[in-house]
Amino acid sequence: MIPAFATDHLSDAHLTALVGLFGGILLGLAARLGRFCTLGAIEDLLYGGSSLRMRTWGMAIGLSILGSFSLIAFGWLDPVQSQYLAVRWMPMASILGGLMFGYGMALSGMCGYGAIARLGGGDLRSFVIVLVMGVSTYVVLTGPLAPLRDAVFHQEEITSHTAQGLAQQLSAITGLSVPAVGLIIGTLILAFSAKSREVIATPSSIGWAALVALAVISGWAGTSYIARTGFDAVPVVSHSFSAPLGETILWTMTGSLRPLSFAVGSVAGVWFGAFIGSLLKGHFRWEACDDPRELRRQIIGAAIMGAGAVIAMGCTVGQGLSAFSLLAVSAPVTFVAILVGAAIGLRQLIEGFRRAA
């Protein structure tokens, strides 16, 4: 999977970062060229009369599930090694964290992934969101608010042999193998999302969904391979853009003291892919915030997003794609909560909370 010359001259940390960089570039290109964006998909669905971008997200989920469970079927990925299936699920954490993230995303006008992609296009407003969200995640994850978060939502590792995944649970009920259950569910989600005149009229949406799915699958495949064959303790992960923002900021400041990681490569990849995409499309331009009220709203939203992502153990990409690709129980609940939170935030911004006459 990884060329021998690379493994001979690069450490496991470098290889892991390169895996993240590869998938991040794909995600950055999808954001800038394919307009792949969660908040944009929600806005189109609620206020634009179009479900195309939401269906593209659904197709990306379906294809990610098919790819991930194909890896599991061939023995190339052990899903239990992922944090999404190794930590006991807390329903209230998924709901509250998802609502917070979605609401903060609406206030900011973008999620962490979208902020990195916009930064690649020259939007300096997103740079503030990246910084605030990255700091916010670490304040709640390991900083001053960590004891409170741990007291209310203590993350407990699973000690039993049954992973907290929908596929594992359905496998125990139906008698089908775990990969078979995953492949069936992935196919159903893909078919439901693709069954639309909008998708048929815009076949490129399928290609962008496939590119996003490839990014997620490459993360699982690459880190799993390095964890099996390498000498260092490498976590099996795929893309997420909440805590990795804070980790990237820390590495940027203290790189000589911290090893490279998948997160750093992933964040850098999204920025670089979005930068290339904006140049190809001719959309790169420097932008700044002229309205202090807008900047204040974006800072508050980014802070809420960071805290919500830590509570929910993931963001729109972390839970909405990576965790979903393994059919973690938390994924659909968190994803729906994010959508509801975003809808509430958008209604506040667009319509206000006044009762309709």
Secondary structure as UniProt FT lines:
FT   HELIX           4..9
FT   HELIX           12..33
FT   HELIX           38..43
FT   HELIX           44..48
FT   HELIX           52..73
FT   TURN            74..75
FT   HELIX           79..81
FT   HELIX           83..86
FT   HELIX           91..108
FT   HELIX           112..120
FT   TURN            121..122
FT   HELIX           124..141
FT   TURN            144..145
FT   HELIX           146..152
FT   HELIX           166..174
FT   HELIX           178..194
FT   HELIX           197..201
FT   HELIX           204..229
FT   HELIX           243..254
FT   TURN            255..257
FT   HELIX           262..281
FT   HELIX           292..312
FT   TURN            316..317
FT   HELIX           318..323
FT   HELIX           324..325
FT   TURN            326..327
FT   HELIX           330..350
//
